[in-house]
Amino acid sequence: MISVNNVSKYFGDFRAVNDISFVIRRGEITGLLGPNGAGKTTTLRMLTCYLPPDGGRISVGGRLVDREPLEVKRMIGYLPESAPLYGDMMVRDYLSYIGRLRGVNDDTRGLRDIAEMCGIGEVMHKNIGELSKGYRQRVGLAHAMIHDPEILILDEPTSGLDPNQIVEIRRLVKEIGKRKTVVLSTHILSEVEATCDRVIIIDHGVIVADSRTAELKSAAGGGMRLIVRAGGADSASFASGLAGVPGVKTVERLDDAEGLAAASVRGEEDVDIRPGVFAAVRDSGWALYEMTTERETLEHVFRRLTRGGDDEL
């Protein structure tokens, strides 16, 4: 559906995207994940024909973005981070207007269907400027979907929303993903875990991971990870003591609201480090308050792959 081959993009001497390649298949919800400034938005703007690539080739549905941009745009619905809406128009009038621009008949039933899908039926009569940010994001989604595109591209769709609004937008994206190919750009890790089938991680314009979400966490997880909290030790000596346990690979110091020494401890593959960690705490005369197994999350993988990795001792 989407094929990106050795694509680069420059802004002056700065290389925002550096020779990236990936393929997104029909029906996938793919998360494009990376820290701020990693090149996510630049990549999406090239996919949607808003920016030309300076090198490489991008095709969407078999059409090259630099040769057939109008045909590509007809296949894509694009929601940028700040949805460009007209605040002084009623939602119904706005969507009807966008539909006509997209060559869609001004059909009341069609508007009703898109309103129901995006959960904006109750605000169709209101001015866009009167809506909460959550509802404006929903209107932006309706805008992107008004012409029934095969591909939906969303840039930071939950940015600035409250927790309830975030849950609703995630639910909506997953529902849409049952019928369309979705590319979701974000730097919010929980967003990808909750929504996406697959994740592409980009850092400094380079792809550093591309895998199914569950497989990426499993493959990059390594050995056992523990959260350990103890009293009677300062942070530095506690971390050093745990780092000397046989089988321990890394130790990351953690803040603790109760003033205890705390650390995240990761072991080598296939090594149970719990007995050794317990013995190290006991033999040092510290009081063990907690030792729990920590589930490997996308956050741990992300930090390691984007040069913010675990603090190794």
C-alpha positions as a LaTeX table, in Angstrom:
\begin{tabular}{lrrr}
\hline
Residue & $x$ (\AA) & $y$ (\AA) & $z$ (\AA) \\
\hline
Met1 & 0.00 & 0.00 & 0.00 \\
Ile2 & 2.79 & 2.44 & 1.00 \\
Ser3 & 6.38 & 1.89 & $-0.09$ \\
Val4 & 9.26 & 4.14 & 1.00 \\
Asn5 & 12.65 & 3.39 & $-0.56$ \\
Asn6 & 15.90 & 5.10 & 0.52 \\
Val7 & 14.18 & 8.44 & 1.13 \\
Ser8 & 16.03 & 11.49 & 2.44 \\
Lys9 & 14.97 & 15.08 & 3.10 \\
Tyr10 & 17.18 & 18.13 & 3.69 \\
Phe11 & 16.44 & 21.59 & 5.06 \\
Gly12 & 19.52 & 23.51 & 4.02 \\
Asp13 & 22.48 & 21.55 & 5.40 \\
Phe14 & 20.32 & 19.75 & 7.96 \\
Arg15 & 19.28 & 16.22 & 7.04 \\
Ala16 & 15.90 & 15.69 & 8.69 \\
Val17 & 15.30 & 12.25 & 7.16 \\
Asn18 & 18.25 & 10.01 & 6.35 \\
Asp19 & 17.86 & 7.24 & 3.76 \\
Ile20 & 14.82 & 5.50 & 5.31 \\
Ser21 & 12.94 & 2.54 & 3.83 \\
Phe22 & 9.79 & 0.72 & 4.93 \\
Val23 & 6.60 & $-0.84$ & 3.54 \\
Ile24 & 3.14 & $-0.50$ & 5.10 \\
Arg25 & 0.65 & $-3.15$ & 4.08 \\
Arg26 & $-3.06$ & $-2.79$ & 3.56 \\
Gly27 & $-5.11$ & $-2.95$ & 6.76 \\
Glu28 & $-2.28$ & $-2.23$ & 9.23 \\
Ile29 & $-2.34$ & 0.35 & 12.01 \\
Thr30 & 1.29 & 1.46 & 12.04 \\
Gly31 & 2.79 & 3.75 & 14.67 \\
Leu32 & 5.59 & 6.07 & 13.61 \\
Leu33 & 7.31 & 6.66 & 16.92 \\
Gly34 & 10.19 & 8.91 & 17.87 \\
Pro35 & 11.30 & 11.80 & 20.09 \\
Asn36 & 10.54 & 15.38 & 19.14 \\
Gly37 & 12.58 & 16.39 & 16.09 \\
Ala38 & 13.17 & 12.79 & 15.01 \\
Gly39 & 11.72 & 13.33 & 11.51 \\
Lys40 & 8.20 & 11.92 & 11.98 \\
Thr41 & 6.22 & 14.89 & 10.70 \\
Thr42 & 8.63 & 15.44 & 7.80 \\
Thr43 & 8.13 & 11.80 & 6.77 \\
Leu44 & 4.34 & 12.16 & 6.90 \\
Arg45 & 4.44 & 15.35 & 4.86 \\
Met46 & 6.39 & 13.53 & 2.16 \\
Leu47 & 3.90 & 10.64 & 2.21 \\
Thr48 & 1.03 & 13.10 & 1.76 \\
Cys49 & 2.73 & 15.08 & $-1.05$ \\
Tyr50 & 3.16 & 18.27 & 1.00 \\
Leu51 & 6.96 & 17.99 & 0.78 \\
Pro52 & 8.98 & 16.42 & $-2.05$ \\
Pro53 & 11.70 & 13.95 & $-1.10$ \\
Asp54 & 15.25 & 15.02 & $-1.93$ \\
Gly55 & 16.29 & 11.45 & $-2.57$ \\
Gly56 & 14.71 & 8.03 & $-2.94$ \\
Arg57 & 11.21 & 7.04 & $-3.99$ \\
Ile58 & 7.78 & 6.97 & $-2.32$ \\
Ser59 & 4.80 & 5.19 & $-3.84$ \\
Val60 & 1.25 & 4.99 & $-2.48$ \\
Gly61 & $-1.06$ & 2.46 & $-4.01$ \\
Gly62 & 1.46 & 1.99 & $-6.81$ \\
Arg63 & 1.58 & 5.72 & $-7.64$ \\
Leu64 & 4.71 & 7.83 & $-7.17$ \\
Val65 & 4.13 & 10.89 & $-4.98$ \\
Asp66 & 6.37 & 13.13 & $-7.11$ \\
Arg67 & 4.70 & 12.14 & $-10.40$ \\
Glu68 & 1.03 & 11.66 & $-9.51$ \\
Pro69 & 0.41 & 13.77 & $-6.39$ \\
Leu70 & $-3.29$ & 14.41 & $-7.07$ \\
Glu71 & $-4.01$ & 10.69 & $-7.43$ \\
Val72 & $-2.08$ & 9.98 & $-4.23$ \\
Lys73 & $-3.98$ & 12.67 & $-2.32$ \\
Arg74 & $-7.28$ & 11.15 & $-3.41$ \\
Met75 & $-6.27$ & 7.92 & $-1.67$ \\
Ile76 & $-5.19$ & 9.62 & 1.57 \\
Gly77 & $-6.98$ & 11.30 & 4.44 \\
Tyr78 & $-4.55$ & 13.47 & 6.42 \\
Leu79 & $-5.01$ & 14.93 & 9.90 \\
Pro80 & $-2.06$ & 17.21 & 10.79 \\
Glu81 & $-1.18$ & 17.90 & 14.42 \\
Ser82 & $-3.17$ & 21.13 & 14.45 \\
Ala83 & $-6.30$ & 20.47 & 12.43 \\
Pro84 & $-6.89$ & 23.42 & 10.03 \\
Leu85 & $-10.56$ & 24.09 & 10.81 \\
Tyr86 & $-12.68$ & 27.19 & 10.21 \\
Gly87 & $-13.90$ & 28.18 & 13.67 \\
Asp88 & $-16.72$ & 30.42 & 12.47 \\
Met89 & $-18.47$ & 27.68 & 10.47 \\
Met90 & $-20.99$ & 25.17 & 11.78 \\
Val91 & $-19.69$ & 21.61 & 11.79 \\
Arg92 & $-22.34$ & 20.47 & 9.29 \\
Asp93 & $-21.62$ & 23.33 & 6.89 \\
Tyr94 & $-17.87$ & 22.83 & 7.21 \\
Leu95 & $-17.98$ & 19.12 & 6.41 \\
Ser96 & $-20.40$ & 19.73 & 3.54 \\
Tyr97 & $-17.98$ & 22.32 & 2.16 \\
Ile98 & $-14.97$ & 19.99 & 2.51 \\
Gly99 & $-16.96$ & 17.22 & 0.86 \\
Arg100 & $-17.67$ & 19.38 & $-2.18$ \\
Leu101 & $-13.99$ & 20.32 & $-2.42$ \\
Arg102 & $-13.19$ & 16.60 & $-2.37$ \\
Gly103 & $-15.70$ & 15.90 & $-5.11$ \\
Val104 & $-18.18$ & 14.20 & $-2.77$ \\
Asn105 & $-21.89$ & 14.81 & $-3.34$ \\
Asp106 & $-23.56$ & 16.96 & $-0.68$ \\
Asp107 & $-25.49$ & 14.01 & 0.68 \\
Thr108 & $-27.26$ & 14.29 & 4.06 \\
Arg109 & $-27.03$ & 10.56 & 4.70 \\
Gly110 & $-23.30$ & 10.57 & 3.94 \\
Leu111 & $-22.73$ & 13.39 & 6.44 \\
Arg112 & $-24.83$ & 11.55 & 9.01 \\
Asp113 & $-22.78$ & 8.38 & 8.55 \\
Ile114 & $-19.45$ & 10.18 & 8.93 \\
Ala115 & $-20.79$ & 12.07 & 11.96 \\
Glu116 & $-21.86$ & 8.81 & 13.60 \\
Met117 & $-18.52$ & 7.16 & 12.84 \\
Cys118 & $-16.55$ & 10.05 & 14.37 \\
Gly119 & $-18.96$ & 10.64 & 17.27 \\
Ile120 & $-19.86$ & 14.23 & 16.39 \\
Gly121 & $-23.59$ & 13.87 & 15.69 \\
Glu122 & $-24.58$ & 15.94 & 18.71 \\
Val123 & $-22.40$ & 18.93 & 17.71 \\
Met124 & $-23.18$ & 19.12 & 13.98 \\
His125 & $-25.25$ & 22.27 & 14.57 \\
Lys126 & $-22.54$ & 24.06 & 16.60 \\
Asn127 & $-19.81$ & 26.43 & 15.43 \\
Ile128 & $-16.40$ & 24.75 & 15.38 \\
Gly129 & $-14.96$ & 27.55 & 17.49 \\
Glu130 & $-17.31$ & 26.59 & 20.33 \\
Leu131 & $-16.13$ & 22.99 & 20.52 \\
Ser132 & $-13.69$ & 21.43 & 22.97 \\
Lys133 & $-10.35$ & 20.32 & 21.59 \\
Gly134 & $-11.49$ & 16.71 & 21.72 \\
Tyr135 & $-14.47$ & 17.45 & 19.50 \\
Arg136 & $-12.32$ & 19.56 & 17.17 \\
Gln137 & $-10.01$ & 16.55 & 16.75 \\
Arg138 & $-13.06$ & 14.45 & 15.89 \\
Val139 & $-14.13$ & 17.03 & 13.32 \\
Gly140 & $-10.59$ & 16.90 & 11.93 \\
Leu141 & $-10.93$ & 13.12 & 11.59 \\
Ala142 & $-14.25$ & 13.56 & 9.81 \\
His143 & $-12.54$ & 16.05 & 7.48 \\
Ala144 & $-9.81$ & 13.50 & 6.74 \\
Met145 & $-12.35$ & 10.73 & 6.10 \\
Ile146 & $-15.04$ & 12.66 & 4.21 \\
His147 & $-13.96$ & 11.25 & 0.83 \\
Asp148 & $-13.66$ & 7.67 & 2.17 \\
Pro149 & $-9.88$ & 7.34 & 1.63 \\
Glu150 & $-8.08$ & 4.01 & 1.62 \\
Ile151 & $-5.32$ & 5.37 & 3.87 \\
Leu152 & $-5.60$ & 7.56 & 6.97 \\
Ile153 & $-2.52$ & 9.44 & 8.17 \\
Leu154 & $-2.69$ & 11.03 & 11.63 \\
Asp155 & $-0.01$ & 13.30 & 13.09 \\
Glu156 & $-0.18$ & 13.48 & 16.91 \\
Pro157 & $-3.98$ & 12.98 & 16.99 \\
Thr158 & $-4.25$ & 13.12 & 20.81 \\
Ser159 & $-1.89$ & 16.04 & 21.42 \\
Gly160 & $-3.28$ & 18.35 & 24.10 \\
Leu161 & $-6.31$ & 16.21 & 24.93 \\
Asp162 & $-7.41$ & 15.24 & 28.44 \\
Pro163 & $-7.30$ & 11.55 & 29.49 \\
Asn164 & $-10.96$ & 10.88 & 28.67 \\
Gln165 & $-10.61$ & 12.45 & 25.22 \\
Ile166 & $-7.43$ & 10.45 & 24.57 \\
Val167 & $-9.23$ & 7.17 & 25.33 \\
Glu168 & $-12.07$ & 8.11 & 22.97 \\
Ile169 & $-9.75$ & 9.07 & 20.11 \\
Arg170 & $-7.78$ & 5.84 & 20.57 \\
Arg171 & $-10.99$ & 3.82 & 20.46 \\
Leu172 & $-12.06$ & 5.64 & 17.31 \\
Val173 & $-8.69$ & 5.05 & 15.60 \\
Lys174 & $-8.83$ & 1.32 & 16.38 \\
Glu175 & $-12.35$ & 1.12 & 14.98 \\
Ile176 & $-11.32$ & 2.96 & 11.81 \\
Gly177 & $-8.30$ & 0.65 & 11.52 \\
Lys178 & $-10.61$ & $-2.33$ & 11.01 \\
Arg179 & $-11.52$ & $-0.90$ & 7.60 \\
Lys180 & $-8.58$ & 1.26 & 6.54 \\
Thr181 & $-4.80$ & 1.46 & 6.55 \\
Val182 & $-3.75$ & 3.86 & 9.32 \\
Val183 & $-0.39$ & 5.54 & 9.92 \\
Leu184 & $-0.21$ & 7.17 & 13.35 \\
Ser185 & 2.64 & 9.48 & 14.29 \\
Thr186 & 3.29 & 10.18 & 17.96 \\
His187 & 5.93 & 10.47 & 20.66 \\
Ile188 & 3.50 & 9.14 & 23.30 \\
Leu189 & 4.54 & 5.55 & 23.97 \\
Ser190 & 1.26 & 4.40 & 25.51 \\
Glu191 & $-0.48$ & 5.60 & 22.36 \\
Val192 & 1.34 & 3.05 & 20.25 \\
Glu193 & 0.94 & 0.20 & 22.74 \\
Ala194 & $-2.80$ & 0.80 & 22.99 \\
Thr195 & $-3.51$ & 1.40 & 19.30 \\
Cys196 & $-0.96$ & 0.05 & 16.84 \\
Asp197 & $-0.31$ & $-3.39$ & 15.35 \\
Arg198 & 3.18 & $-2.40$ & 14.28 \\
Val199 & 5.73 & 0.22 & 15.26 \\
Ile200 & 8.45 & 2.01 & 13.33 \\
Ile201 & 10.86 & 3.92 & 15.58 \\
Ile202 & 12.77 & 6.78 & 14.02 \\
Asp203 & 15.59 & 8.71 & 15.71 \\
His204 & 17.61 & 11.57 & 14.20 \\
Gly205 & 16.06 & 10.82 & 10.81 \\
Val206 & 17.06 & 7.13 & 10.86 \\
Ile207 & 14.85 & 4.08 & 11.37 \\
Val208 & 16.17 & 2.19 & 14.41 \\
Ala209 & 13.36 & $-0.40$ & 14.72 \\
Asp210 & 10.54 & $-1.79$ & 12.60 \\
Ser211 & 8.47 & $-4.66$ & 13.99 \\
Arg212 & 5.14 & $-5.82$ & 15.31 \\
Thr213 & 4.57 & $-4.06$ & 18.64 \\
Ala214 & 4.53 & $-7.22$ & 20.78 \\
Glu215 & 7.50 & $-8.73$ & 18.93 \\
Leu216 & 9.57 & $-5.59$ & 19.40 \\
Lys217 & 9.07 & $-5.60$ & 23.15 \\
Ser218 & 9.81 & $-9.32$ & 23.34 \\
Ala219 & 12.92 & $-9.21$ & 21.15 \\
Ala220 & 14.41 & $-6.15$ & 22.81 \\
Gly221 & 13.40 & $-7.08$ & 26.33 \\
Gly222 & 16.42 & $-9.19$ & 27.15 \\
Gly223 & 16.42 & $-10.75$ & 30.59 \\
Met224 & 14.45 & $-10.31$ & 33.77 \\
Arg225 & 13.83 & $-6.76$ & 35.01 \\
Leu226 & 13.23 & $-5.97$ & 38.68 \\
Ile227 & 12.19 & $-2.91$ & 40.67 \\
Val228 & 14.13 & $-2.95$ & 43.96 \\
Arg229 & 13.64 & $-0.54$ & 46.88 \\
Ala230 & 15.58 & $-0.66$ & 50.13 \\
Gly231 & 16.25 & 1.41 & 53.24 \\
Gly232 & 19.58 & 2.19 & 54.90 \\
Ala233 & 21.49 & 2.78 & 51.67 \\
Asp234 & 22.40 & 5.83 & 49.63 \\
Ser235 & 21.52 & 5.79 & 45.95 \\
Ala236 & 25.06 & 5.42 & 44.61 \\
Ser237 & 26.15 & 2.55 & 46.88 \\
Phe238 & 22.84 & 0.78 & 46.37 \\
Ala239 & 23.19 & 0.90 & 42.57 \\
Ser240 & 26.84 & $-0.19$ & 42.73 \\
Gly241 & 26.02 & $-3.07$ & 45.04 \\
Leu242 & 23.29 & $-4.37$ & 42.75 \\
Ala243 & 25.50 & $-3.95$ & 39.69 \\
Gly244 & 27.94 & $-6.43$ & 41.19 \\
Val245 & 25.38 & $-9.24$ & 41.40 \\
Pro246 & 26.23 & $-12.10$ & 39.00 \\
Gly247 & 23.93 & $-12.03$ & 35.97 \\
Val248 & 22.95 & $-8.34$ & 36.35 \\
Lys249 & 23.32 & $-6.46$ & 33.06 \\
Thr250 & 22.25 & $-2.90$ & 33.89 \\
Val251 & 21.09 & $-0.86$ & 36.86 \\
Glu252 & 19.07 & 2.33 & 36.50 \\
Arg253 & 18.62 & 4.55 & 39.54 \\
Leu254 & 15.05 & 5.60 & 40.27 \\
Asp255 & 13.58 & 8.45 & 42.32 \\
Asp256 & 11.59 & 7.42 & 45.38 \\
Ala257 & 9.01 & 9.57 & 47.16 \\
Glu258 & 9.69 & 7.84 & 50.52 \\
Gly259 & 13.42 & 8.55 & 50.46 \\
Leu260 & 14.40 & 4.93 & 49.91 \\
Ala261 & 17.15 & 3.78 & 47.55 \\
Ala262 & 15.44 & 2.51 & 44.39 \\
Ala263 & 16.61 & 0.99 & 41.14 \\
Ser264 & 15.46 & $-0.81$ & 38.03 \\
Val265 & 17.68 & $-3.86$ & 37.56 \\
Arg266 & 17.90 & $-5.85$ & 34.33 \\
Gly267 & 19.53 & $-9.27$ & 34.08 \\
Glu268 & 21.17 & $-11.23$ & 31.33 \\
Glu269 & 19.05 & $-13.44$ & 29.09 \\
Asp270 & 17.72 & $-16.57$ & 30.84 \\
Val271 & 19.22 & $-15.63$ & 34.24 \\
Asp272 & 17.03 & $-15.40$ & 37.37 \\
Ile273 & 18.70 & $-12.55$ & 39.26 \\
Arg274 & 16.27 & $-12.47$ & 42.18 \\
Pro275 & 18.24 & $-14.70$ & 44.59 \\
Gly276 & 21.44 & $-12.76$ & 43.95 \\
Val277 & 19.75 & $-9.38$ & 44.36 \\
Phe278 & 18.14 & $-10.50$ & 47.62 \\
Ala279 & 21.46 & $-11.78$ & 48.95 \\
Ala280 & 23.24 & $-8.53$ & 48.02 \\
Val281 & 20.66 & $-6.45$ & 49.91 \\
Arg282 & 20.76 & $-8.76$ & 52.94 \\
Asp283 & 24.55 & $-9.01$ & 53.10 \\
Ser284 & 24.90 & $-5.22$ & 52.87 \\
Gly285 & 22.65 & $-4.77$ & 55.88 \\
Trp286 & 19.98 & $-2.89$ & 53.95 \\
Ala287 & 16.26 & $-3.32$ & 54.64 \\
Leu288 & 14.45 & $-4.69$ & 51.60 \\
Tyr289 & 11.11 & $-2.93$ & 51.09 \\
Glu290 & 10.24 & $-4.14$ & 47.60 \\
Met291 & 11.46 & $-6.47$ & 44.87 \\
Thr292 & 8.98 & $-6.90$ & 42.04 \\
Thr293 & 9.24 & $-8.12$ & 38.47 \\
Glu294 & 8.79 & $-5.23$ & 36.06 \\
Arg295 & 7.03 & $-5.89$ & 32.76 \\
Glu296 & 9.12 & $-4.88$ & 29.77 \\
Thr297 & 7.38 & $-1.91$ & 28.18 \\
Leu298 & 7.78 & $-0.01$ & 24.95 \\
Glu299 & 9.25 & 2.82 & 27.02 \\
His300 & 12.30 & 0.71 & 27.91 \\
Val301 & 12.77 & $-0.31$ & 24.28 \\
Phe302 & 12.29 & 3.27 & 23.10 \\
Arg303 & 14.86 & 4.68 & 25.52 \\
Arg304 & 17.49 & 2.18 & 24.48 \\
Leu305 & 16.92 & 2.65 & 20.76 \\
Thr306 & 16.74 & 6.46 & 20.77 \\
Arg307 & 19.98 & 7.07 & 22.63 \\
Gly308 & 18.31 & 7.67 & 25.96 \\
Gly309 & 19.03 & 4.15 & 27.15 \\
Asp310 & 19.36 & 2.61 & 30.58 \\
Asp311 & 21.99 & 3.98 & 32.90 \\
Glu312 & 24.63 & 1.27 & 32.86 \\
Leu313 & 27.09 & 0.80 & 35.71 \\
\hline
\end{tabular}
